[in-house]
Amino acid sequence: METNTNDKILYLDLRRISESFQPQLGQAVERVLHSGWYLRGETTERFEQDFARFCGTDYCVGVGNGLDALTLIFLAYRVMGQMQEGDEVIVPANTYIATILAVWRAGLRPVLCEPCADTCNLDAAEAERLVTPRTRALLPVHLYGRLADMERLSDLAAAHGLKVVEDAAQAHGACQPTGGGQPRRAGGLGDAAGFSFYPGKNLGALGDGGAVTTSDPVLARTVRALANYGSEQKYVHQYKGVNSRLDEVQAAVLDVKLPRLDADNAHRRAVAARLLAEVEWGRIGIRVNVAPTPDNVFHIFPVFTPRRDELQRYLLERGICTQVHYPIPPHRQEAFAAEYGHLSLPVTERLHREELSLPMSPLLTESEVSRMVQALNEWR
């Protein structure tokens, strides 16, 4: 978590973001401190209700982190008898490794699917090709903050009797157009969703945190019990559970930040709109595949070029910090060499080889965006 020095444009300035929520943020933390109640209290319950309402679901269960959120969903489906050990879950091959780890931790088998090259999200046609009698779920990732094609994926799931579990860790507040009426948001577009509240997320805590959203009462109750040592009643354990709970401090922080999330996302889209309109992408040979629409909350502004490392060095020399999401695809990681090392996934591999993430924040100023535009347009 860098400090903004020497007039750098940081990739994400978390100190500046936290300060923008003062004094409310400090006051909320202080209230918890003085309450003497730090786990499973009224503050967490209030945030769960507020976040469920925001996502358009009946339930939200706060957990320890985003990886646990996804793992607990699949463990709950196993406890409920809807999935068995070794059943298959189709996941995009170009996701962060946590998506795949969650499926493995639940005793299920991740089946890696090539993404759509244009959207970087799970390709419904490719996913359909991978469905077998052991397939039980689709796990779309709203990568970079852009919604996957949930309409086609939901149709595919309905045709084959599959669950749809969203990895919404990068898509807090992303909206699916409905043609009138209240838009549907990430977290309420499938059977269940897992969120991360890692500090750098669009809705970020001051440490780790996560949540499961769903409108299935049995799933919500089972997830909550599994996350509390497998217990609904103290010292009575129905399941072999784990310890994964959102604490009161993080819940308080998130509840302060939640009312501003839509406005922050709108600012991210405005930054994206300027970059898309003012940078001469075609002339400088950099690919972009996004639009500043409500289905994209621009957790990340990705660009793609075979000269990725050279571009990153060039921008850093001009005081513009970038990141790569992600340098090594999951099937090339040592952790999964035995299971997936033999796979050839050219679309995934190209995306991981060429992606560069530009600075993106709800607090980027007009002058900072102008500096980014100028530097990119001077790239040769």
Summary of the structure (lengths in Angstrom):
residues: 380
radius of gyration: 20.7
end to end distance: 30.4
largest distance: 65.6
contacts: 1304
relative contact order: 0.16
helix: 43%
strand: 17%
